[in-house]
Amino acid sequence: MADHAPLSRLDLNLLVALDALLTERSVTRAAEGLHLSQPALSASLSRLRNHFNDPILARRGNTYELTPFAMRLTEHTTTALEAARRVFESQASWTPTESVREFAIYGSDYGFVTIGTAVAALAAERAPGVRFRFMLHNQSIVEDAANRLRSADGMVMPHGHLTDLPYSDLWHDDWVAVVADTNTTVGDELTMTDVAELPWVMTYQSRSAFTSAARQIQQLGIEPHIEVIVESFLALASFVAGTRRVGLIQASLAPAVLRLGKTRIVSLPFVATPLSNALWWHPVHNRDPEHLWMRGLFEEAGRSIEAS
């Protein structure tokens, strides 16, 4: 018990105050957001300063700035606050139809447009009070997935990027190419000459963030001429329309891309390795009955996409 004495003497409401102060960087605005008086929040700030032996907010002229130490606290505070909320929002007996839980899921716009919409539709039918928050991931989030998923419910990602985390396989997908509907150079199928000579729009393209099909082009001995890099599969089509550029998208995303207009879908001149999409989560959620229910929704939605 001695090891826990410092924490037991802290008022966990200070975590809420700290999060507001780090976000707003102003006692006045943080107090307004928490519906507290300014003196009450100033008292919380004083206790936080004493605990950390750091001013947290430092005056610079007429404004306040976070201290370097406070900057380091920002991400940890958000994660800790979300974890605390999850603890106290948990229910001993849980019924989906009566739940108002919010599930937070990381992924790309590809995942949201495909399985995200299917999961949201199933939840609306069976648990109208449940809400989903779909959050775009980025390279740093994926690289820190083991930590980020402690305070989120899952991440929709293909195999090949995450390891050592529990997962459920969802659906398989293929790669296709997208070109402008005005592009007369390309027929119904790209040729290897097209791949080598035409300009490209690629997604992500960093050492740890890439698509398997783009990597496969390089493995075939071709270094594509990349004119644009965009961290969105849907936005990729806008950079293809009206140009000679070529892009790579997943086959199940093709209908959504075509609805945007001014592009068409063509097949690739090589057999691209299929995607195997999965839902990943942190082991802390393994036995959570609400999380189990949510995973069942994703698995059911994945089967419907696989069958379509």
N, C-alpha and C positions, 0 to 999 in steps of 0.2 A: 504493500500500500504506500510505502514511503516514496516510491518512484513516481506515484501519481499525485502526490500532494500538491505540487505547483498547479497542475491543471484543475484539480478539485477546488482550488481557491479562486479560480477565474470564473467570471460571469460570461457564459457563452454568447450573451447578447453583444458582448464586445466584438465578436467576430462579424456580426451584422454591421455594427458601426464602422469597423475597420474596412470592410468591403465597400461601404458607401463613401467613406473618406478617400480611399484609393481610387475609386471610380470618378468621383466628382472633383476631387482635389480642392475642395472648398467646404468649410464647416457649414456655411449658410445653405448651400445647395444640398449637401448631404442631409442636413436636418430637415429641409423641406421634403426631400424624397422619402425620408423615414417617418414623416409626420411627427417630428419631435421639435421641442424648443431648441434654440441655438445654445442656451446655457447647458441643457442636458447633454447635447452632443459634445460640447466643449469639455464637459466633465469626463465623458468617455474617452475623448482624445487625450486628456491628461493622464488617465489611467493607462492607456496604451503606451504613452511616452514613458511612463515610469516602468512599465513591464519590459519594454524593449530597450530602454535606455537610448532612445533615438527620437528625434523630434517628429518623424513621420512626414509632417508638412513643414516646409521652410519658406519663409517670406522672401520673395524676390521682387522688390519694388512694391507695386500695388497688388501683386498676385502671390499665390502660393504654389510651390512646386513640390513634388515628391522627392524625398531624400533618396540617395542611391539604395539604401537599405529598404525603404518602402517600395521602390521599384521591384526589388527582388521578391518582396512579399506578395505582389499583385496576383500572380498566377496561382500561388499556393493558397491564397485566401479564397479565391473563387472556387477552387477545387474543394477545399475544406468546407466551405459554406454549403456547396451543393451536396456533399456527402452527409453533412449534418441534417440538411433538409430531408434527405432520403430516409435517414434513420427515423426521424420523428413523423414522417408521413406514412411509414409502413403500418400495415394493419394485420392484426392477428388472424382475422377472418376476412377474406377478400372475395368479393363478387364482382365480376367484370361489369355487369349492368349498373352497379351502384358506384363504380370507381370514378374518380376525377383525376387519376394519375396522369402525369405527363411523361412520355418516353422520349429521350433524347438520342438521336441517331446521327452519326457522322457518315458522310458519303460524298459522292460526286453528283452532279446534276443528272448524269446517266442513271445512277441508282435511284434517285428520287423520282424521275419521270417514269421509270419502269416499275420496280417493285415497291417503291415508296407510295405511289398512287394506289396500287393494288392493296397494300396493307391498310392505308388510310380508309379505303372504301369498306374493307372487311370490318375494321374497328367501328366505323360509323354505324354499321348494321347491328353489331353485337354489344357494343359498349359506348353509347353515345356521349358519355361524360369523359371518356379517355381522350387525351390529346397527344399528338406527335409533334416533336420539334426536330425537323431535319436540318442538319448543320453541315455546311460545306467543309470538307477537310482540306488540308494543304500538306505540303511536304513535312513541315515540322510536327504537325499533329500525327501523321502516319508514323513518323520515326519515333514518336513518344507515345505510341498507342497503348502500351502496357500501363502507363500512368494515366493517360487521358481517359481510358475506359473505366477507371475506378469511379468517376463521377458522371459518366454517360452510360447509356444502356447498350450501345452497340455501334458497329461500324460495318457498312456494306462495302466489301472490297473483294476483288478477285484473289485467288490463291497466287502466291508468288511474292507478296509484299509483307505479310505478317507471319510470325511464327510464335510458337509457345503460348498460344491463347486458345481457349475453347471456340468452336465454330460450328455452324450448321451450313451444309451445302444447300444452295438455293436453286440456281438454274445455270445452264450452259448457254453460251452465246458465241456467235461467229462475227468475224470482221468483214466489213464491206467498205468500198470507197465512195466518196461523195464528190461530185464535180458540178460545175455550173451547168444549167440547162442550155446555155449558149456556147458551151465548150464543144466545138466541132472536131477538135483533135482526137478526143476520146470517143470510142464506139461504145458498145454494150459491155465491154470488158477492157480494163486497163491492160496494156502490154508492158513487158519489162522495159521497153524503150520509154514508154510514158513514165514509168516509175523513176527511171534514171534522169530523164530530161525535163519533165515538168516541175514547176515550183510547188512547194507543199505548205499546208498549214498543219502543224503538229500540236498535240496536247502535252503539257508538262515538259518533258525533255530535260531532265537533269540526271545526275548520277544515280539517285535513288527513286526518282519519280519518272515513270515512262510507261508506254503501253507495249504489250508483248508484240503486237504486229509491227510497230515502228522499229523495235529492236530486231525483229526478224528480217526486215528489209536490209538492215546493216549486215546481218549475218549472211545474207545472200550476196554480199560483196558490193552493195550499192550504198553510197553516202548521199541521201536525198538532199536536194537543194531546198532548204527551209527558209521561207520568207517571213512566216508569222508563227509565233508560239502563243497558245492561249490555254488557260487553265479552265476550260469549259468545253464539253462536247457539243452542247447545243449552240453555243456562240460560234463554234468552228464553222458552221454552215454560212454564217454571215460574212466570213472572210473568204469563203469559196465563191459565193454568188457573184456573177458578173466578172469573174477572173479566169485565168488559166490554171489556178491552183487546184490541188487535189488534197483531200483530207481522209482520215480514217475514222470510222465510227462503228459502233456495235450494231448488229443487224436488228436487234429488238428496239433500238432507238431510231431506226430509219423512218418509221411512220411519222414520228414527231418532227423529225428534220424536214421531211417532205411537206408537212403542213405549213412550214415557214415559207415555202415557195422558192423559186429561182434556182433550184438544184435538182439533181437526179442521182440515183444510186446505181453504181456499176460494180461488177465483181472484180476480184483481185486475180492477178496472173499467177498466183502461187497459193498453196494450201496453207492458210494462216492457222496457227495453233489456237484452238477454241479457248474462250474464257470460261473459267469455272468460278462463278460468283458465290460468295458466302457471307453470312452474318457472323461477325466476330464480337466477343465480349470478354470482360474480365471475370476470372473465376469467382470473385466475390458475389456475383449474381447467380451462380449455378443453382442454388436451391430456393431462390426467391420465386414464390408462386406467381406473382404478377409478371415477372420476367419470363418465366416458363410459358405463360399464356401468350405474351408478346412474341416469343420465338416461334410458337405454334402458328401465329398469324403469318410471319415471314415465310415459314416453311410451306404453308398452304398457298400463299401468293406465288412463291417460287415454282411450285408444281403447276400452277395455272399458266405461268409464263412459259415453262418448259413444254407444256402441251399445246400451246398456241402456234 
